[in-house]
Amino acid sequence: MSLQNYSNNPIARRKAAVRRYTRNGIICVGAGVVGGAILALMSSHVFLLLGLIVAVVGGTWNWMKVKEIINHRD
């Protein structure tokens, strides 16, 4: 274990990036669904649709970033 934030090892950097984008994708999907459902219960059902749009767009964006990192060839 080193004290550097970023390793010089490209594989370790890609692993860290995959973990980061996976975590961001899970948070984005969860927040979009739960936030949309809570707002839909409190006011209008339009917010449910907006929450689902946020979940799909955020999840897709982060999934594409992970896919790009995994398919990277040196």
N, C-alpha and C positions, 0 to 999 in steps of 0.2 A: 504494500500500500504506500503510495507516495503522497506528498503534500500538495501536488499539483492538481488543479481543478480538471484539467484536460490532459489526457494521456497522449503520448506520442504514438501509441499503438493505434493504427486505423481501425482495427477490428473492435477494440474497446470503445473507441469513439462512436462507431456505428451502433454497437450494443446500447450505449447510453442514449443515443438519439432515438432508437427504436423504443426504449423504455419511456422516454419523455413524450414522444408522439402517441404512444399507446395510452399513457396516463391522461394526456390532454384529450384524446378522443373519448375515453370513458367518461371523463368529467363533463365534456361538452354534451354528449348524448344524455347522460343522467340529468344534468341541469336543464336541458331543453325539455325533456319529457316531464320531469317533476315540476319545474317552474311553470310550464304551460298548463299542466293539470291543475295546479293550485290556483293560478290566475283564472282559469276557466271556471273553477268552482266559485271563486269570489266575484267574478263579474260576467264577462262575455265569453262565448265559446270561440271567438276569433283568436283569443290568446292561446288556446290549445293548438290551433293550426300554426300560429307563429312559433310556439315552442317546438312543435314537431319539425318545422322547417329549420329551425336552429339546430336541432338534434341531427337531422339528416345531413345538412351542409357541413356542420362541424365534424361529424363522424366520418363523412366521406373524405373531407380534406385531410384529416389526420391518417386515415386508412391509406390514402394515396401516397402520403409522405413515407409511411412505414413500408409500403410496397416498393417504392422507389429505392429506399435504403437497402431492402433485402435483395432486390434484383441488381444492385450495383456490382459491377465487375471491375477488378483492379487491372 
